């Protein structure tokens, strides 16, 4: 296996597990990255003016795409859809931080993971 393959696998693991951690393990943990003064992901969506049903849809999409990204380590055909899907959702996260005029640093994790997903997609072509 060439070194580029190891880099792609490492990026998939980092992104996939990080997103699962945020959405499944720590959704109610207050962090310095939360939008506005929210102390949970659901409160962030309220800060952004987004509905509970939109929160549920994004929850489902992010968790599903993170799982598919991890599965793409074994099943390469899943790579583009999962990485580009997550990149689009994370671009939306950055846009929401900008919408509510958060300090730019608050959007850093979403921006970084968006770039990592774009890298996964490009390196997998």
Secondary structure, DSSP 8 states (H G I E B T S, - for coil): --HHHHHHHHHHHHHHHHHHIIIIISTT---TTSSTT-SSHHHHHHHTT--HHHHHHHHHHHHHHHHHHHHTTT-GGGHHHHHHHHHHHHHHHHHHHHHTT--GGGGHHHHHHHHHHHHHHHHH-
